[in-house]
Amino acid sequence: MKEDLRKKMKKLEEVQKVDRVKERDFFLKNTHKAMSIGRQGRVQVEDIVFLIRKDPRKFARVKDLLTMNEELKRARKAFDEANYGS
């Protein structure tokens, strides 16, 4: 039974390594594409959104993260104003 668990853990580690490599490759490929779309040599949020616009799942996730980022900015600003004045 212990040996079976070890085999499963090893298999899981291998799958996770493959996933990390795929994620890294995806990130690098799209970063290079984004750098060529907008201002040369710079990656902007709009460029990433443009690249993933046809993938509903990724687009929704990015949209959620951007919305959450804006909400956090507003909350920080309100907190700072309440505690430190403006």
URGIQUI-V837227 format. One record per pair of residues at least 4 apart in sequence whose C-alpha atoms are under 7 Angstrom apart, sorted by the first residue. I is the first residue (numbers start at 1). GAP is how many residues later the second one is. D is the distance in Angstrom with one decimal. If there is no record, write none. Layout:
# URGIQUI-V837227
((I & GAP & D) (I & GAP & D))
This chain:
# URGIQUI-V837227
((1 & 4 & 6.4) (2 & 4 & 6.3) (3 & 4 & 6.3) (4 & 4 & 6.3) (5 & 4 & 6.1) (6 & 4 & 6.1) (7 & 4 & 6.1) (8 & 4 & 6.1) (9 & 4 & 6.2) (10 & 4 & 6.3) (11 & 4 & 6.3) (12 & 4 & 6.1) (13 & 4 & 6.2) (14 & 4 & 6.3) (15 & 4 & 6.2) (16 & 4 & 6.2) (17 & 4 & 6.3) (18 & 4 & 6.2) (19 & 4 & 6.1) (20 & 4 & 6.1) (21 & 4 & 6.1) (22 & 4 & 6.0) (23 & 4 & 6.0) (24 & 4 & 6.1) (25 & 4 & 6.0) (26 & 4 & 6.1) (27 & 4 & 5.9) (28 & 4 & 6.2) (29 & 4 & 6.3) (30 & 4 & 6.0) (31 & 4 & 6.1) (31 & 12 & 6.9) (32 & 4 & 6.5) (33 & 4 & 6.4) (34 & 4 & 6.7) (34 & 9 & 5.7) (34 & 13 & 5.2) (34 & 14 & 6.0) (35 & 4 & 6.9) (35 & 5 & 5.7) (35 & 6 & 5.2) (35 & 7 & 5.3) (35 & 8 & 5.1) (36 & 4 & 5.7) (37 & 10 & 6.6) (38 & 9 & 6.4) (43 & 4 & 6.7) (44 & 4 & 6.8) (45 & 4 & 6.3) (46 & 4 & 6.1) (47 & 4 & 6.3) (48 & 4 & 6.4) (49 & 4 & 5.8) (49 & 10 & 6.9) (52 & 6 & 6.4) (52 & 7 & 5.8) (53 & 6 & 5.6) (55 & 4 & 5.9) (56 & 4 & 5.9) (57 & 4 & 6.3) (58 & 4 & 6.1) (59 & 4 & 6.0) (60 & 4 & 6.1) (61 & 4 & 6.2) (62 & 4 & 6.1) (63 & 4 & 6.1) (64 & 4 & 6.1) (65 & 4 & 6.1) (66 & 4 & 6.3) (67 & 4 & 6.3) (68 & 4 & 6.2) (69 & 4 & 6.2) (70 & 4 & 6.3) (71 & 4 & 6.1) (72 & 4 & 6.1) (73 & 4 & 6.2) (74 & 4 & 6.1) (75 & 4 & 6.0) (76 & 4 & 6.0) (77 & 4 & 6.1) (78 & 4 & 6.0) (79 & 4 & 6.1) (80 & 4 & 5.5) (80 & 5 & 6.9) (81 & 4 & 4.4) (81 & 5 & 5.3))
